Amino acid sequence: MYGNGEGDARVDPTQYMSWWNKLVYKLTNWRREPRIVIILAANEGGGVLKWKNEQDWAIERLSINNKKSYAKKHGYGLTIKDQTVAKRYSHEYREGWQKVDILRQAMREFPNAEWFWWLDLDTLIMEPEFSLEEHIFDRLNNVTSRTLQDFNPLNIPLDIPYVDYTEELNLLITQDCGGFNLGSFFIRNTEWAHMVLELWWDPALYEQKHMYWEHKEQDALEALYANQGWIRSRVGFLPLRSINSFPPGACSEFQDDKRFFYDDKEKDFIVNMAGCNFGRDCWDEMQHYTRLLEDKNRKWFSRLFH
């Protein structure tokens, strides 16, 4: 269930068992198959788009260890996916579209999981005591918006035909200053999700629009949401800071808008250092938030015993 960051992180504990021991193991551990699986993207473009330096490797280790510790603490699954740009993407210039393909792979690997949580590598879980059940799923209707009425940075049409907001939520995303944010999001393992992923990955859709879509997968999902009522019916929007808080410097044109930026005092769950490689320093940011996380843990430990 946990791994070392190379490809599929799962290890089969029954690999060297006899058939009888395998049966006993499976009968005694059948309840342990995770309801929630974290998908962590690692090695983004490494070795193809750019050579990874020592700091890149250190960032990757810190991020992976952060997710391993969290998944183990709460009994979630974790699969670490290598995003090295493969030929099957490169020959089509589809380097930015791996998320959809990886999600489909993960759903095949964990067919009984209910939810999948995608996390980009440049994220850090800052409140590891929060379970996803307490933070999100047990109060889903209270923490999500079904429409873009309150925040609509892309001016997507608010009303389209055939939308039914009484349907259950299957995709939970956030928005930042540039629109949909896919650095941290949840998708439920349903037939609806499988159909959306098929359409999202559709070569016809890609061929028609990829030259116009700067943000690739994100733009494709925005287009599907804007035009397909059956998709919009099951999408919910979480506040950005619930799973995607930004550091200073991101969304710089909104630097005074508290909806976007990490606040330690308010115990924001996740910090997402999105875009740190464009005019910011990824290593400095990762070090800063790692030190802050360690300091928070020390304070918690001290309060426990004093």
N, C-alpha and C positions, 0 to 999 in steps of 0.2 A: 504493500500500500504506500510505502514511502520509498524514496529512491535517492540516487546520487547526482541527479541532474543530467544524466546522459540518456536521452531518448525517453522511452516509457519507464517511469520510475518504479513500477510495481515489480515485486519479486514473488515468485510462486513458492510458498513455504512447503508445498507438498512435492516439490520437484524430485527429491531423492527418497520418497517414502514408498513402501509397498502398497499394493492396491487396498489391502485391509486397513492399514494406517491412514491412507488417504480418505477412505470412507469414514472412519472414526473422526478424523479431523474435520471433515466437511459437516458431519452431523452435529458436532459439538460447537462449530463456529459459524453455523449458517446465519445466525442473527447478526454477525459482525459485518456483513456487507454494508458499506456506508450508504446512508440516505443522501448525503451531500458530498460531492466530489469537487475539490479545487483543481483547476487546470492552470498551471503556471507556465507561462511562455519563457523559455530560456534561450540564450545564444542567438539573439535576434540579429540575423544577417551576418553572424560571425564567420569569417573566412571567405566570404563572398563579397558582401557590400563593403566590409572593412576588416582589417586585422584587429583582433582584440588585444589590448594591452593589459598590463598588470592590474590597473585600476578596474578595467572592465570585468576581469575575472573575480576581483574582490567584491565588486557590486553584486555579481551573480551569486557568489557564495553567501553573502549576507542575506540577500533576498530569499534564496532557497531555504536557508536555515530558519529564517523567520516563518516561512509557510509550513515547513516540516514540524516545527515546534507547535504552531497553532493547530494544525490538523491532528497531531497526536493528542494534544490536550483535550480536544472536543470530540474525538472519534470520527473525524471526517476522512474521506479518501483524498489522496493527493497524487496527481500524475503530472510529471514535469515533461514538457514537450519542447524538443529542440526545434527552433525556428530558423535554422540555417537554410538559406535560400537554395532549394533544390532545383534540379533541371526542369522538373515538371512545372515549376512556377516560372523559372527564368525564361524559358523559350516562349512563353506567352506574355512575358512582362507582368506576371501576376504576383510580384513579390509581396505586395501589401494585403494579399487575400488569404493568407494561411489560416487565419482564425477560424473561418467557416469550415475549412477542411479538417482542422484539428478538432473542432467541436464534434463533427460527425464521427471521427475516429473514437473520441472519448465515449460517445454514446454507445458505440458498438462494444467497447471494452468494459463498460459499466452499465449493462442493460437494465439493471434493477435500481439504479440510483434515481432519486426523484428530482434533485436539482444539481446543476453544474454551475460553479462559480469561476468565471474567467478572471485571471489576474495577470497584468503585464509584469515584466521583471522589475521595472522601476517603481514598484509599490512596496510599502512597508506597513504591516499591521501594527498599529500603535497601542491598541487596547486589547491585548490577547485574552483578557478575562471575559470579554464579550463573546457569547455564543451567537451564531447566526440565527438560531431560533429566537432568543431573547431580543436580539437587535433588529431583526427583520421579520422572520416568518410568522412568529406568534402574534404579530400586530400588523400584518401586511396591509390590511385595509386602512389602517390609521397613518401609515408612513408613506403611502404612495398616492400619486395623482394619476387619474385616468386620462386627463386631457392636457393640452398645452396652454390653457387659459391663463395661468399665472406666470409662465415663463416660456417664451417662444423666440429664441434668438434668431432662428432662420425664417421666421414668418411663414411657417408651414400652415396651410389652410386648416382652420379649426374644425370645419364640418365637411365630411364627405359621406356618400351614401353607404348603407349596409354596415354601420358600426353598431355593435351591441356591447355596451359597457357593463352588462351584467355577467358576461362570460368570465371564467377564472383567469387570473393573471398567469402568463407563461413566460414572459420576458420582462425583466426588471433592469432598467438602464437609468443613467443620469444624463444631464445636459450641462455643458460648460459654455463659455462665451462663444465657442465655435460650433455649437450644435451637439449632436449625440456624442457621448464619450464612451468608448469601448475598452478603456483600460481596466475597468472593473465592472462586471455585470453578471446577472444571473439568468439562466435559461432552464426551464422545466423540461424534463424528459417526457414529452408527449408527442402524439401524432402531429399535432399542430406545429411543434418545434421542428420535427423532421421535415415537414412540408416547407416551412419557412427557410430552413437551411438549404434545401434543394433549390428553391427559387433564388435565394441569395447567392448561391454558387453557380447559377445557371450560366453557361458559356454565352448564350445569346444576349442576356442582360449585360454581361461583361463586355462583349465585343461592341455593343452599341454605344456604351457610355464610358469605357475606361479612360479614354483620352480626355474626357471632360471632368472626371471625378478626381479632384486633388487628394481627397482623403480615402479613396478606394472603398474598403468595406463599409466604412462609416457613411459615406455618401450613398452607397447602394441601399443600406438599411433605411436611411432617411427617405429615399425615393419610394421604397416599398411602403413605409409607414404613411407617406403623404398621399398615396394613391390606392392602397388596398384596404378596404374596410375590414375584411376578415383578419388582417394582420393587426390593424390598429385596435381591434376589439380586445386583444389579449396582452397589450403592452402597458406596463405601468412605469411611472417615473418616480424614482427616489430622489430626495434632496442630494445635491452633489456631495455635500460634506458627510453624508451618512456612510458612503463607501468609496469616496473619491476626492478627498480634500487636496487642494493644491498648495504648493509652497509659494512664497513670494517670488515674483518674477514670471510665473505662468499667468496667462490672461492679463498681461500687464496693463492693458487699457481699462481694466476693471479693478485696479489695485486697492481701491477703497470699498469694494463691495464684499461684505462679509460672507455672502453666500458661497464664495468660491474657495476661501483660504483656510488652511489648517489652523485650528485653535486648540492648543494643549489644555487650556483651562476648561474648555467645554468637552473634553475627552472625545475628540474626533477619532473615529475608528481606524481609518486608513489615510495614509498620505500617498499621493500619486505624483511622482516627480516627472510627469509627462512633459516632453519637450525639453528636458534638461540639456540635451546635446545640441540645442540651438541657442547659443548665446549665454548659456549658463554652465555650471560645472556639476556634472552628475555625481562625481566622487565626493565633492564637498557636501552636496546635499545629502547623499546617502550616509556619510559620516555624521553629519549634524543630527539627522533623525535617529540614527542608530544609538548615538550617545544619549539623546533625549529619552529614547525607549529604555536604555539601561538605567538611566537615572530614575525614571518613573518606577521601574521594578525594584530598585534599591529602596526607594521611599516606601513602597508598598510593603516590602519585607520588614523594614524597620518598624512600621506601624503595627505589624502583626505581632511583634514580640516585645513591644514596649508599651 
